[in-house]
Amino acid sequence: MLDNESDQARNQEALSAYTRALDDLREMQAKHHAETRRSFAEVNQGIAEINTLLRALIDKA
């Protein structure tokens, strides 16, 4: 019976470690997605500014 209890304790610890690892991965993924969204927003803003400048140049031509 003692072996069964120690097996259960090891299994529970392994499951807890797995759950923590999944939580860490989810957190890293969320941070990565947030950084990617910010980067795309910055690029889109830059493109919008370039388009505005190009339109102004075309209008003056």
PQR file with spaces between the fields and no chain letter, atoms N, CA, C, O and H, PARSE charges and radii, in Angstrom:
ATOM       1  N    MET     1       0.818   -1.191    0.000 -0.4000 1.5000
ATOM       2  CA   MET     1       0.000    0.000    0.000 -0.0000 2.0000
ATOM       3  C    MET     1       0.865    1.259    0.000  0.5500 1.7000
ATOM       4  O    MET     1       0.495    2.269   -0.598 -0.5500 1.4000
ATOM       5  N    LEU     2       2.005    1.199    0.663 -0.4000 1.5000
ATOM       6  CA   LEU     2       2.903    2.347    0.711 -0.0000 2.0000
ATOM       7  C    LEU     2       3.415    2.676   -0.684  0.5500 1.7000
ATOM       8  O    LEU     2       3.529    3.851   -1.033 -0.5500 1.4000
ATOM       9  H    LEU     2       2.306    0.378    1.149  0.4000 1.0000
ATOM      10  N    ASP     3       3.730    1.653   -1.497 -0.4000 1.5000
ATOM      11  CA   ASP     3       4.186    1.895   -2.866 -0.0000 2.0000
ATOM      12  C    ASP     3       3.103    2.598   -3.665  0.5500 1.7000
ATOM      13  O    ASP     3       3.399    3.510   -4.436 -0.5500 1.4000
ATOM      14  H    ASP     3       3.637    0.698   -1.214  0.4000 1.0000
ATOM      15  N    ASN     4       1.876    2.195   -3.494 -0.4000 1.5000
ATOM      16  CA   ASN     4       0.762    2.810   -4.214 -0.0000 2.0000
ATOM      17  C    ASN     4       0.620    4.282   -3.834  0.5500 1.7000
ATOM      18  O    ASN     4       0.380    5.128   -4.697 -0.5500 1.4000
ATOM      19  H    ASN     4       1.636    1.453   -2.868  0.4000 1.0000
ATOM      20  N    GLU     5       0.766    4.588   -2.551 -0.4000 1.5000
ATOM      21  CA   GLU     5       0.675    5.976   -2.103 -0.0000 2.0000
ATOM      22  C    GLU     5       1.830    6.809   -2.651  0.5500 1.7000
ATOM      23  O    GLU     5       1.628    7.955   -3.052 -0.5500 1.4000
ATOM      24  H    GLU     5       0.960    3.901   -1.850  0.4000 1.0000
ATOM      25  N    SER     6       3.037    6.246   -2.673 -0.4000 1.5000
ATOM      26  CA   SER     6       4.178    6.985   -3.199 -0.0000 2.0000
ATOM      27  C    SER     6       4.054    7.142   -4.724  0.5500 1.7000
ATOM      28  O    SER     6       4.447    8.168   -5.278 -0.5500 1.4000
ATOM      29  H    SER     6       3.201    5.315   -2.347  0.4000 1.0000
ATOM      30  N    ASP     7       3.509    6.124   -5.392 -0.4000 1.5000
ATOM      31  CA   ASP     7       3.251    6.235   -6.829 -0.0000 2.0000
ATOM      32  C    ASP     7       2.240    7.344   -7.100  0.5500 1.7000
ATOM      33  O    ASP     7       2.408    8.131   -8.031 -0.5500 1.4000
ATOM      34  H    ASP     7       3.190    5.290   -4.942  0.4000 1.0000
ATOM      35  N    GLN     8       1.202    7.402   -6.290 -0.4000 1.5000
ATOM      36  CA   GLN     8       0.189    8.444   -6.456 -0.0000 2.0000
ATOM      37  C    GLN     8       0.786    9.826   -6.206  0.5500 1.7000
ATOM      38  O    GLN     8       0.470   10.785   -6.910 -0.5500 1.4000
ATOM      39  H    GLN     8       1.067    6.763   -5.533  0.4000 1.0000
ATOM      40  N    ALA     9       1.642    9.918   -5.208 -0.4000 1.5000
ATOM      41  CA   ALA     9       2.288   11.199   -4.904 -0.0000 2.0000
ATOM      42  C    ALA     9       3.189   11.626   -6.063  0.5500 1.7000
ATOM      43  O    ALA     9       3.192   12.797   -6.442 -0.5500 1.4000
ATOM      44  H    ALA     9       1.899    9.139   -4.636  0.4000 1.0000
ATOM      45  N    ARG    10       3.950   10.693   -6.624 -0.4000 1.5000
ATOM      46  CA   ARG    10       4.808   11.012   -7.769 -0.0000 2.0000
ATOM      47  C    ARG    10       3.966   11.416   -8.979  0.5500 1.7000
ATOM      48  O    ARG    10       4.297   12.372   -9.680 -0.5500 1.4000
ATOM      49  H    ARG    10       3.947    9.742   -6.316  0.4000 1.0000
ATOM      50  N    ASN    11       2.883   10.687   -9.216 -0.4000 1.5000
ATOM      51  CA   ASN    11       2.005   11.020  -10.334 -0.0000 2.0000
ATOM      52  C    ASN    11       1.382   12.399  -10.148  0.5500 1.7000
ATOM      53  O    ASN    11       1.267   13.167  -11.104 -0.5500 1.4000
ATOM      54  H    ASN    11       2.614    9.911   -8.646  0.4000 1.0000
ATOM      55  N    GLN    12       0.983   12.710   -8.928 -0.4000 1.5000
ATOM      56  CA   GLN    12       0.401   14.020   -8.658 -0.0000 2.0000
ATOM      57  C    GLN    12       1.423   15.122   -8.873  0.5500 1.7000
ATOM      58  O    GLN    12       1.102   16.167   -9.439 -0.5500 1.4000
ATOM      59  H    GLN    12       1.076   12.087   -8.152  0.4000 1.0000
ATOM      60  N    GLU    13       2.649   14.897   -8.426 -0.4000 1.5000
ATOM      61  CA   GLU    13       3.706   15.892   -8.624 -0.0000 2.0000
ATOM      62  C    GLU    13       4.007   16.061  -10.110  0.5500 1.7000
ATOM      63  O    GLU    13       4.194   17.184  -10.578 -0.5500 1.4000
ATOM      64  H    GLU    13       2.910   14.048   -7.966  0.4000 1.0000
ATOM      65  N    ALA    14       4.056   14.968  -10.852 -0.4000 1.5000
ATOM      66  CA   ALA    14       4.299   15.049  -12.293 -0.0000 2.0000
ATOM      67  C    ALA    14       3.167   15.815  -12.986  0.5500 1.7000
ATOM      68  O    ALA    14       3.416   16.637  -13.868 -0.5500 1.4000
ATOM      69  H    ALA    14       3.905   14.055  -10.472  0.4000 1.0000
ATOM      70  N    LEU    15       1.946   15.545  -12.588 -0.4000 1.5000
ATOM      71  CA   LEU    15       0.804   16.252  -13.157 -0.0000 2.0000
ATOM      72  C    LEU    15       0.860   17.738  -12.814  0.5500 1.7000
ATOM      73  O    LEU    15       0.561   18.581  -13.659 -0.5500 1.4000
ATOM      74  H    LEU    15       1.744   14.878  -11.871  0.4000 1.0000
ATOM      75  N    SER    16       1.235   18.057  -11.600 -0.4000 1.5000
ATOM      76  CA   SER    16       1.366   19.464  -11.196 -0.0000 2.0000
ATOM      77  C    SER    16       2.464   20.160  -12.002  0.5500 1.7000
ATOM      78  O    SER    16       2.286   21.299  -12.432 -0.5500 1.4000
ATOM      79  H    SER    16       1.478   17.372  -10.913  0.4000 1.0000
ATOM      80  N    ALA    17       3.584   19.491  -12.206 -0.4000 1.5000
ATOM      81  CA   ALA    17       4.682   20.062  -12.990 -0.0000 2.0000
ATOM      82  C    ALA    17       4.236   20.284  -14.435  0.5500 1.7000
ATOM      83  O    ALA    17       4.560   21.311  -15.032 -0.5500 1.4000
ATOM      84  H    ALA    17       3.728   18.565  -11.857  0.4000 1.0000
ATOM      85  N    TYR    18       3.507   19.343  -14.990 -0.4000 1.5000
ATOM      86  CA   TYR    18       2.995   19.449  -16.350 -0.0000 2.0000
ATOM      87  C    TYR    18       2.034   20.633  -16.452  0.5500 1.7000
ATOM      88  O    TYR    18       2.089   21.401  -17.412 -0.5500 1.4000
ATOM      89  H    TYR    18       3.244   18.509  -14.505  0.4000 1.0000
ATOM      90  N    THR    19       1.162   20.777  -15.468 -0.4000 1.5000
ATOM      91  CA   THR    19       0.199   21.878  -15.460 -0.0000 2.0000
ATOM      92  C    THR    19       0.914   23.220  -15.369  0.5500 1.7000
ATOM      93  O    THR    19       0.540   24.170  -16.056 -0.5500 1.4000
ATOM      94  H    THR    19       1.117   20.153  -14.688  0.4000 1.0000
ATOM      95  N    ARG    20       1.940   23.303  -14.527 -0.4000 1.5000
ATOM      96  CA   ARG    20       2.712   24.550  -14.413 -0.0000 2.0000
ATOM      97  C    ARG    20       3.406   24.873  -15.731  0.5500 1.7000
ATOM      98  O    ARG    20       3.437   26.029  -16.152 -0.5500 1.4000
ATOM      99  H    ARG    20       2.245   22.531  -13.968  0.4000 1.0000
ATOM     100  N    ALA    21       3.964   23.854  -16.382 -0.4000 1.5000
ATOM     101  CA   ALA    21       4.643   24.064  -17.665 -0.0000 2.0000
ATOM     102  C    ALA    21       3.650   24.564  -18.721  0.5500 1.7000
ATOM     103  O    ALA    21       3.967   25.470  -19.491 -0.5500 1.4000
ATOM     104  H    ALA    21       3.939   22.914  -16.040  0.4000 1.0000
ATOM     105  N    LEU    22       2.465   23.982  -18.756 -0.4000 1.5000
ATOM     106  CA   LEU    22       1.444   24.446  -19.699 -0.0000 2.0000
ATOM     107  C    LEU    22       1.044   25.889  -19.413  0.5500 1.7000
ATOM     108  O    LEU    22       0.886   26.689  -20.335 -0.5500 1.4000
ATOM     109  H    LEU    22       2.208   23.246  -18.130  0.4000 1.0000
ATOM     110  N    ASP    23       0.882   26.215  -18.145 -0.4000 1.5000
ATOM     111  CA   ASP    23       0.542   27.592  -17.773 -0.0000 2.0000
ATOM     112  C    ASP    23       1.646   28.555  -18.213  0.5500 1.7000
ATOM     113  O    ASP    23       1.361   29.639  -18.723 -0.5500 1.4000
ATOM     114  H    ASP    23       1.010   25.565  -17.396  0.4000 1.0000
ATOM     115  N    ASP    24       2.903   28.158  -18.015 -0.4000 1.5000
ATOM     116  CA   ASP    24       4.031   28.992  -18.443 -0.0000 2.0000
ATOM     117  C    ASP    24       4.018   29.187  -19.960  0.5500 1.7000
ATOM     118  O    ASP    24       4.241   30.295  -20.449 -0.5500 1.4000
ATOM     119  H    ASP    24       3.135   27.278  -17.600  0.4000 1.0000
ATOM     120  N    LEU    25       3.758   28.111  -20.699 -0.4000 1.5000
ATOM     121  CA   LEU    25       3.704   28.211  -22.157 -0.0000 2.0000
ATOM     122  C    LEU    25       2.567   29.118  -22.610  0.5500 1.7000
ATOM     123  O    LEU    25       2.730   29.912  -23.536 -0.5500 1.4000
ATOM     124  H    LEU    25       3.577   27.211  -20.302  0.4000 1.0000
ATOM     125  N    ARG    26       1.418   28.998  -21.958 -0.4000 1.5000
ATOM     126  CA   ARG    26       0.284   29.867  -22.307 -0.0000 2.0000
ATOM     127  C    ARG    26       0.623   31.335  -22.054  0.5500 1.7000
ATOM     128  O    ARG    26       0.274   32.208  -22.848 -0.5500 1.4000
ATOM     129  H    ARG    26       1.285   28.353  -21.205  0.4000 1.0000
ATOM     130  N    GLU    27       1.299   31.594  -20.951 -0.4000 1.5000
ATOM     131  CA   GLU    27       1.690   32.968  -20.624 -0.0000 2.0000
ATOM     132  C    GLU    27       2.691   33.502  -21.650  0.5500 1.7000
ATOM     133  O    GLU    27       2.566   34.639  -22.106 -0.5500 1.4000
ATOM     134  H    GLU    27       1.582   30.885  -20.306  0.4000 1.0000
ATOM     135  N    MET    28       3.680   32.686  -22.013 -0.4000 1.5000
ATOM     136  CA   MET    28       4.664   33.105  -23.009 -0.0000 2.0000
ATOM     137  C    MET    28       3.986   33.355  -24.354  0.5500 1.7000
ATOM     138  O    MET    28       4.311   34.319  -25.047 -0.5500 1.4000
ATOM     139  H    MET    28       3.781   31.763  -21.642  0.4000 1.0000
ATOM     140  N    GLN    29       3.048   32.492  -24.720 -0.4000 1.5000
ATOM     141  CA   GLN    29       2.336   32.653  -25.980 -0.0000 2.0000
ATOM     142  C    GLN    29       1.525   33.951  -25.978  0.5500 1.7000
ATOM     143  O    GLN    29       1.517   34.680  -26.970 -0.5500 1.4000
ATOM     144  H    GLN    29       2.784   31.709  -24.157  0.4000 1.0000
ATOM     145  N    ALA    30       0.858   34.234  -24.887 -0.4000 1.5000
ATOM     146  CA   ALA    30       0.069   35.464  -24.793 -0.0000 2.0000
ATOM     147  C    ALA    30       0.973   36.693  -24.915  0.5500 1.7000
ATOM     148  O    ALA    30       0.616   37.652  -25.598 -0.5500 1.4000
ATOM     149  H    ALA    30       0.864   33.642  -24.081  0.4000 1.0000
ATOM     150  N    LYS    31       2.127   36.676  -24.267 -0.4000 1.5000
ATOM     151  CA   LYS    31       3.067   37.794  -24.362 -0.0000 2.0000
ATOM     152  C    LYS    31       3.575   37.948  -25.795  0.5500 1.7000
ATOM     153  O    LYS    31       3.679   39.061  -26.311 -0.5500 1.4000
ATOM     154  H    LYS    31       2.417   35.896  -23.711  0.4000 1.0000
ATOM     155  N    HIS    32       3.886   36.824  -26.426 -0.4000 1.5000
ATOM     156  CA   HIS    32       4.380   36.849  -27.799 -0.0000 2.0000
ATOM     157  C    HIS    32       3.325   37.437  -28.729  0.5500 1.7000
ATOM     158  O    HIS    32       3.639   38.269  -29.581 -0.5500 1.4000
ATOM     159  H    HIS    32       3.801   35.920  -26.006  0.4000 1.0000
ATOM     160  N    HIS    33       2.085   37.009  -28.569 -0.4000 1.5000
ATOM     161  CA   HIS    33       1.007   37.525  -29.410 -0.0000 2.0000
ATOM     162  C    HIS    33       0.818   39.028  -29.184  0.5500 1.7000
ATOM     163  O    HIS    33       0.596   39.776  -30.136 -0.5500 1.4000
ATOM     164  H    HIS    33       1.831   36.333  -27.878  0.4000 1.0000
ATOM     165  N    ALA    34       0.906   39.461  -27.952 -0.4000 1.5000
ATOM     166  CA   ALA    34       0.754   40.887  -27.651 -0.0000 2.0000
ATOM     167  C    ALA    34       1.881   41.683  -28.303  0.5500 1.7000
ATOM     168  O    ALA    34       1.636   42.746  -28.873 -0.5500 1.4000
ATOM     169  H    ALA    34       1.086   38.854  -27.178  0.4000 1.0000
ATOM     170  N    GLU    35       3.111   41.182  -28.225 -0.4000 1.5000
ATOM     171  CA   GLU    35       4.250   41.858  -28.847 -0.0000 2.0000
ATOM     172  C    GLU    35       4.092   41.899  -30.362  0.5500 1.7000
ATOM     173  O    GLU    35       4.395   42.910  -30.996 -0.5500 1.4000
ATOM     174  H    GLU    35       3.310   40.318  -27.763  0.4000 1.0000
ATOM     175  N    THR    36       3.620   40.804  -30.938 -0.4000 1.5000
ATOM     176  CA   THR    36       3.407   40.747  -32.384 -0.0000 2.0000
ATOM     177  C    THR    36       2.349   41.745  -32.815  0.5500 1.7000
ATOM     178  O    THR    36       2.518   42.442  -33.815 -0.5500 1.4000
ATOM     179  H    THR    36       3.374   39.983  -30.423  0.4000 1.0000
ATOM     180  N    ARG    37       1.246   41.816  -32.056 -0.4000 1.5000
ATOM     181  CA   ARG    37       0.189   42.780  -32.383 -0.0000 2.0000
ATOM     182  C    ARG    37       0.720   44.211  -32.309  0.5500 1.7000
ATOM     183  O    ARG    37       0.401   45.034  -33.167 -0.5500 1.4000
ATOM     184  H    ARG    37       1.109   41.249  -31.243  0.4000 1.0000
ATOM     185  N    ARG    38       1.531   44.515  -31.287 -0.4000 1.5000
ATOM     186  CA   ARG    38       2.109   45.858  -31.169 -0.0000 2.0000
ATOM     187  C    ARG    38       3.023   46.151  -32.356  0.5500 1.7000
ATOM     188  O    ARG    38       2.996   47.250  -32.908 -0.5500 1.4000
ATOM     189  H    ARG    38       1.791   43.846  -30.590  0.4000 1.0000
ATOM     190  N    SER    39       3.830   45.166  -32.747 -0.4000 1.5000
ATOM     191  CA   SER    39       4.740   45.358  -33.879 -0.0000 2.0000
ATOM     192  C    SER    39       3.966   45.628  -35.158  0.5500 1.7000
ATOM     193  O    SER    39       4.315   46.531  -35.918 -0.5500 1.4000
ATOM     194  H    SER    39       3.852   44.273  -32.298  0.4000 1.0000
ATOM     195  N    PHE    40       2.916   44.852  -35.400 -0.4000 1.5000
ATOM     196  CA   PHE    40       2.110   45.072  -36.592 -0.0000 2.0000
ATOM     197  C    PHE    40       1.438   46.436  -36.552  0.5500 1.7000
ATOM     198  O    PHE    40       1.336   47.110  -37.577 -0.5500 1.4000
ATOM     199  H    PHE    40       2.633   44.118  -34.783  0.4000 1.0000
ATOM     200  N    ALA    41       0.985   46.841  -35.391 -0.4000 1.5000
ATOM     201  CA   ALA    41       0.355   48.157  -35.261 -0.0000 2.0000
ATOM     202  C    ALA    41       1.362   49.255  -35.594  0.5500 1.7000
ATOM     203  O    ALA    41       1.016   50.225  -36.268 -0.5500 1.4000
ATOM     204  H    ALA    41       1.068   46.294  -34.558  0.4000 1.0000
ATOM     205  N    GLU    42       2.593   49.114  -35.133 -0.4000 1.5000
ATOM     206  CA   GLU    42       3.631   50.104  -35.429 -0.0000 2.0000
ATOM     207  C    GLU    42       3.937   50.139  -36.920  0.5500 1.7000
ATOM     208  O    GLU    42       4.079   51.215  -37.500 -0.5500 1.4000
ATOM     209  H    GLU    42       2.874   48.326  -34.585  0.4000 1.0000
ATOM     210  N    VAL    43       4.038   48.972  -37.542 -0.4000 1.5000
ATOM     211  CA   VAL    43       4.296   48.907  -38.985 -0.0000 2.0000
ATOM     212  C    VAL    43       3.138   49.543  -39.746  0.5500 1.7000
ATOM     213  O    VAL    43       3.361   50.331  -40.665 -0.5500 1.4000
ATOM     214  H    VAL    43       3.922   48.098  -37.070  0.4000 1.0000
ATOM     215  N    ASN    44       1.917   49.212  -39.377 -0.4000 1.5000
ATOM     216  CA   ASN    44       0.754   49.790  -40.049 -0.0000 2.0000
ATOM     217  C    ASN    44       0.717   51.299  -39.895  0.5500 1.7000
ATOM     218  O    ASN    44       0.362   52.009  -40.836 -0.5500 1.4000
ATOM     219  H    ASN    44       1.736   48.571  -38.631  0.4000 1.0000
ATOM     220  N    GLN    45       1.075   51.795  -38.730 -0.4000 1.5000
ATOM     221  CA   GLN    45       1.124   53.243  -38.516 -0.0000 2.0000
ATOM     222  C    GLN    45       2.174   53.870  -39.424  0.5500 1.7000
ATOM     223  O    GLN    45       1.937   54.917  -40.026 -0.5500 1.4000
ATOM     224  H    GLN    45       1.363   51.218  -37.966  0.4000 1.0000
ATOM     225  N    GLY    46       3.323   53.235  -39.519 -0.4000 1.5000
ATOM     226  CA   GLY    46       4.379   53.738  -40.404 -0.0000 2.0000
ATOM     227  C    GLY    46       3.930   53.754  -41.859  0.5500 1.7000
ATOM     228  O    GLY    46       4.200   54.717  -42.578 -0.5500 1.4000
ATOM     229  H    GLY    46       3.516   52.384  -39.029  0.4000 1.0000
ATOM     230  N    ILE    47       3.255   52.714  -42.297 -0.4000 1.5000
ATOM     231  CA   ILE    47       2.744   52.651  -43.668 -0.0000 2.0000
ATOM     232  C    ILE    47       1.730   53.765  -43.898  0.5500 1.7000
ATOM     233  O    ILE    47       1.749   54.419  -44.940 -0.5500 1.4000
ATOM     234  H    ILE    47       3.035   51.932  -41.714  0.4000 1.0000
ATOM     235  N    ALA    48       0.857   53.978  -42.939 -0.4000 1.5000
ATOM     236  CA   ALA    48      -0.137   55.050  -43.062 -0.0000 2.0000
ATOM     237  C    ALA    48       0.544   56.401  -43.187  0.5500 1.7000
ATOM     238  O    ALA    48       0.117   57.233  -43.987 -0.5500 1.4000
ATOM     239  H    ALA    48       0.842   53.446  -42.092  0.4000 1.0000
ATOM     240  N    GLU    49       1.590   56.635  -42.417 -0.4000 1.5000
ATOM     241  CA   GLU    49       2.313   57.908  -42.497 -0.0000 2.0000
ATOM     242  C    GLU    49       3.003   58.073  -43.849  0.5500 1.7000
ATOM     243  O    GLU    49       3.000   59.163  -44.420 -0.5500 1.4000
ATOM     244  H    GLU    49       1.938   55.960  -41.766  0.4000 1.0000
ATOM     245  N    ILE    50       3.589   57.000  -44.357 -0.4000 1.5000
ATOM     246  CA   ILE    50       4.236   57.052  -45.670 -0.0000 2.0000
ATOM     247  C    ILE    50       3.198   57.327  -46.754  0.5500 1.7000
ATOM     248  O    ILE    50       3.435   58.130  -47.657 -0.5500 1.4000
ATOM     249  H    ILE    50       3.592   56.114  -43.893  0.4000 1.0000
ATOM     250  N    ASN    51       2.056   56.664  -46.664 -0.4000 1.5000
ATOM     251  CA   ASN    51       0.989   56.904  -47.641 -0.0000 2.0000
ATOM     252  C    ASN    51       0.533   58.356  -47.613  0.5500 1.7000
ATOM     253  O    ASN    51       0.292   58.948  -48.665 -0.5500 1.4000
ATOM     254  H    ASN    51       1.863   56.012  -45.931  0.4000 1.0000
ATOM     255  N    THR    52       0.415   58.925  -46.447 -0.4000 1.5000
ATOM     256  CA   THR    52       0.018   60.325  -46.323 -0.0000 2.0000
ATOM     257  C    THR    52       1.048   61.236  -46.997  0.5500 1.7000
ATOM     258  O    THR    52       0.692   62.157  -47.733 -0.5500 1.4000
ATOM     259  H    THR    52       0.610   58.444  -45.593  0.4000 1.0000
ATOM     260  N    LEU    53       2.337   60.964  -46.734 -0.4000 1.5000
ATOM     261  CA   LEU    53       3.386   61.766  -47.370 -0.0000 2.0000
ATOM     262  C    LEU    53       3.389   61.602  -48.888  0.5500 1.7000
ATOM     263  O    LEU    53       3.554   62.581  -49.615 -0.5500 1.4000
ATOM     264  H    LEU    53       2.627   60.216  -46.136  0.4000 1.0000
ATOM     265  N    LEU    54       3.206   60.374  -49.370 -0.4000 1.5000
ATOM     266  CA   LEU    54       3.181   60.146  -50.810 -0.0000 2.0000
ATOM     267  C    LEU    54       1.996   60.851  -51.459  0.5500 1.7000
ATOM     268  O    LEU    54       2.132   61.423  -52.541 -0.5500 1.4000
ATOM     269  H    LEU    54       3.072   59.579  -48.779  0.4000 1.0000
ATOM     270  N    ARG    55       0.843   60.815  -50.814 -0.4000 1.5000
ATOM     271  CA   ARG    55      -0.336   61.511  -51.356 -0.0000 2.0000
ATOM     272  C    ARG    55      -0.082   63.013  -51.434  0.5500 1.7000
ATOM     273  O    ARG    55      -0.464   63.668  -52.404 -0.5500 1.4000
ATOM     274  H    ARG    55       0.733   60.350  -49.935  0.4000 1.0000
ATOM     275  N    ALA    56       0.559   63.542  -50.415 -0.4000 1.5000
ATOM     276  CA   ALA    56       0.868   64.978  -50.415 -0.0000 2.0000
ATOM     277  C    ALA    56       1.830   65.313  -51.559  0.5500 1.7000
ATOM     278  O    ALA    56       1.666   66.337  -52.222 -0.5500 1.4000
ATOM     279  H    ALA    56       0.870   63.009  -49.628  0.4000 1.0000
ATOM     280  N    LEU    57       2.820   64.470  -51.792 -0.4000 1.5000
ATOM     281  CA   LEU    57       3.764   64.698  -52.886 -0.0000 2.0000
ATOM     282  C    LEU    57       3.063   64.603  -54.234  0.5500 1.7000
ATOM     283  O    LEU    57       3.315   65.412  -55.127 -0.5500 1.4000
ATOM     284  H    LEU    57       2.954   63.638  -51.253  0.4000 1.0000
ATOM     285  N    ILE    58       2.190   63.622  -54.380 -0.4000 1.5000
ATOM     286  CA   ILE    58       1.458   63.449  -55.639 -0.0000 2.0000
ATOM     287  C    ILE    58       0.550   64.648  -55.890  0.5500 1.7000
ATOM     288  O    ILE    58       0.452   65.130  -57.018 -0.5500 1.4000
ATOM     289  H    ILE    58       1.986   62.965  -53.654  0.4000 1.0000
ATOM     290  N    ASP    59      -0.104   65.122  -54.851 -0.4000 1.5000
ATOM     291  CA   ASP    59      -0.996   66.271  -54.992 -0.0000 2.0000
ATOM     292  C    ASP    59      -0.246   67.528  -55.399  0.5500 1.7000
ATOM     293  O    ASP    59      -0.800   68.376  -56.099 -0.5500 1.4000
ATOM     294  H    ASP    59      -0.024   64.730  -53.934  0.4000 1.0000
ATOM     295  N    LYS    60       1.003   67.664  -54.975 -0.4000 1.5000
ATOM     296  CA   LYS    60       1.815   68.839  -55.303 -0.0000 2.0000
ATOM     297  C    LYS    60       2.412   68.738  -56.699  0.5500 1.7000
ATOM     298  O    LYS    60       2.837   69.742  -57.271 -0.5500 1.4000
ATOM     299  H    LYS    60       1.453   66.976  -54.407  0.4000 1.0000
ATOM     300  N    ALA    61       2.446   67.540  -57.241 -0.4000 1.5000
ATOM     301  CA   ALA    61       3.100   67.337  -58.544 -0.0000 2.0000
ATOM     302  C    ALA    61       2.310   67.900  -59.694  0.5500 1.7000
ATOM     303  O    ALA    61       2.738   67.802  -60.844 -0.5500 1.4000
ATOM     304  H    ALA    61       2.100   66.725  -56.777  0.4000 1.0000
